[in-house]
Amino acid sequence: MASKHLRLIAVNIDGVLLNDTFSPVIHRFVVSRGGVYTAELERAVLSQSQLRAAAVLARPGERPQDVVEAYFREREEYLRTDPVGVQKGAVELLERLRAFGLPLVCYGGLGRSHFDQHLAGYAEYFEGPGYVCTNEFRPGIREIAEDVFGVRPDQTLFIDDVARVAEAAREARAAFIGHPTGYEHSFQRQLMREAGARHVVGSLDAVDERLLRVVDEEAAGGLLWPGGDGDAARVPESRPAALV
C-alpha cells in the first residue's frame, strides 16, 4: 500500500499499545492529597517530563523529585491489582500499520526497559531504535520525526491518547489520531476536540486502512488542522527516513 504523503507512523506505548495505567493513578494521587482534579490540571501533567509534571502536583515547599518518588510508589500499589497489559486490539493494529508500508516506531515517557518488559515480543513490528523515550523532550513530535528518522513532522502520523500531543502535532502540522482513555475522570477526549483533532477514535479497531488513507490524503492536502491551506504539501521533500 503506497502512502501518498506520510513517511512514518509513531505510536504511543501507554494508552495505545498498553492499557492506561497513568490516568487512574494520577487522579487517585491528586485526590488523596486533597487536590481537585480538573481538565486544566490534567492538561498540565500528562505528556510532560516527570519533574515538570511533579512541579504541578507539588504542595508548597515540596520538592518535585519527592513528588515523583511518591507518585511512582502510588503507581506500584495500583499495579498490584491492575497490572500493565497489552491493549485489546493492539497487535491487530500493529499488523494494519505495518501493512500500510511505512516505518513504525513506538514512543513514550518511560525508559526503554518499560518497552522491553511489555512489548519485547512485538519488537519485530518496529524499525529504527524501535522505541524512543521522550521524557527529556516531551511530547517529542519534532524530535522523533526530524532527529530520529529524518522526515518532516507533516510527513509523520502520531497515534496517542493525550491531547497535549495533539496540540504539538497541530503546531508542527503533523498527522494525529487520538485514542483517549475511557477512564471516567479523564478530560482527554474533550481536550482533543478543543485542540481541533479531526480523528478521535473510541477503539483501536477504528484505526483501519480506510482511516489511514483518509489521514494520508488530508496530510497531503494540508487539511488535518484548522487553518490548513495545503502549504505543508508544497514544502520541499526531506531526505528519506533514516533507520538509526
ABEGO torsion letter per residue (X at the ends): XBBAABABBBBBABGAABBBAAAAAAAAAAAAAGBBBBAAAAAAABGBBAAAAAAAABBBGBBAAAAAAAAAAAAAAAAAABBBBBBBGAAAAAAAAAAAGBBBBBBEABBAAAAAAAAAAAAAABBEAGBBBAAAAOAGAAAAAAAAAGBBAAABBBBBABAAAAAAAAAAGBBBBBBBBABAABAAAAAAAAAGBABBBABAAABBAAAAAAAAAAAAAGAABBGBAGAAAABBBBBBBBBX
